[in-house]
Every structure is written in structure tokens, then in C-alpha cells.
Amino acid sequence: MLDIVRDAWERRLRKRRLGVDVNFFDFGGTSRIIAEVRVDLMARLGREIPLVAFYRHQNIRGLARYLASEGDTSSQSGRARRPAPGSRRRAMRGVARGDRTEGGT
């Protein structure tokens, strides 16, 4: 899980070899980038991830640990939970809205 989270962060932050214990915002992360990382991880893991998890777990290690423990529903039901229909589309609209408002008024 650590490598999955690191890959998502590195791709969206356009940085390599991120330390797993450094705060996301110290790398230049923004709320818009969190939304993008969330969409990427939900697609990769095939399940819904609450946005608040990214603010509560602001480093790679913490988020990976959370996703590994909190979100592992595959062992309970025999198959991975899928995101709700339209959730990816809603998340992407949120990212698009962030593009229009970030840094501006």
C-alpha cells in the first residue's frame, strides 16, 4: 500500500523519492491536488475513500496505513467494494471547480 500511495503522490506532485513521513503540504500539495490523488487512488483501489482521510493522514505512511486497515473490505465480503456510481465523475467535477477558484477570486 505504501508504494501505491507514494506513486499517486509523486505523479500528482511531479516529484520523485518522496519521504514517507513528510507532510503532503510541505511538498507543495494543495487541496486541488488532494482531490486528484483521491480520484487516482479510488480508481486504483476500486473503492471509495473519504476526503477527510487525506487531511487526517497527511503523510504517505499514515495514509497508507489508514487505507490498508480501514479500507480493506475485500477480506470481509470476498471482493473489493466499488466506488458508488458517478462518484468518480463527481470527484472530477470537484477538481475542475478547484481549477477555476484556486488562487483567484
N, C-alpha and C positions, 0 to 999 in steps of 0.2 A: 504494500500500500504506500510505503514511503516513496518509492520510485515513481508511482503513478501521480502522486500529489506533486512531487518535485518537477516532473515533466510538464505538468499543466502550468505550474507557476513559471518555470523557465521559458516556456513558449510564449505566454502572455506578457511576461515582464521583459522578454528579449534579453535575458541574462543567462549565463551558464555557471555551473558549480555553486549553486546557492547553498549556503549553510542551513541546516535543518532547524536550527534554534534561533535564527534571526527573525525579527518581526517583519511581516509582509510589507508593512508601510515603510519600513526602513529601506527596502529595496526599491521604493518608488511606486508601490502599489496604491491604487485608488479604489473607490467604491465601484467605479465602472469596470475596472479590471477584475475585481472580486466577482462581479456578475458574470463576466466572460469565463473565468476559471470555473465557476459553479456550473455553467452550462456545459463546459467541456467535461467536467468530472461526472455530471449526471448522465451524459451520453456514454461515457466510457464505462461507468459502473452500472448503468441501467437501473438507476433508482433516484428517487427524489432526495435532495439534500437541502435542509433548511438554510436559508440565507444567514440567519443568526449564527450558525455554526462557524462561519468564516470570520466573524467578529469575535467570537469566544475563543477560537483557536487560531491565533494569528501567526503561528509559525508552522513550517512543514511537518515537523514531528508531532505537534499537538493535533493538527487537523488529520493527519494520517492515523494516529491512534484513535481519534474520535470515529473516523469513518470505518476503521477495522472493527471497533467494538460496538458502537451504537447502530451502525447501519447494516450489519451483517444479518440479513433476513434469509439468506439462501439456506442456511443450516436449519432454520425453523420450518420452512414450508417446502423445502426440496427444490425451490427455484427462486431466482432473483426477482425482486419486485421491480416492476417497470414504472417509469415516471407517469404521472397522470396524463391522459390525452390532452394535448395542447400546452403542456407545461413548458416544453422547450420553446414553443412559439411565444408564449407569454414572457419567458425569460429573455428571449432575444429582443422583444419589443422594449423591455426594460433597459437593455443595453443600448438600444437605439435612442431611447429618450435621454439616457445619460450622455450620449454623444452631443446632443443638442444643448444640454444645460450645463455640462461640466465646464467650469472656468468662466462661464458667461452669466448674464442676467436675462 
